[in-house]
């Protein structure tokens, strides 16, 4: 988490949603869904919130 805040401008806002939904997706639906969620969460978050 510290690298997101230190190295990437607004990194926390972009990558923060990744943890919660990735953990839920991986726990409930398996590693493939968790990985897909991990890849798509920052993209969707960036599209909606800039």
C-alpha positions, 0 to 999 in steps of 0.5 A: 500500500505504501508504494501506491501512495508514494510512487503513483500519484493518487495511487490509493484512489486508483488501487484501493478498491482492489483488495476488498473485492478481490478477496471476496471474489477469490474466496467465494468464486475461486482464483480465476475470478479473484485474478480477473477482479484484481485486473479489472477493478483499477480500470473500472475505478479509473474510468468512473472516478478519473 
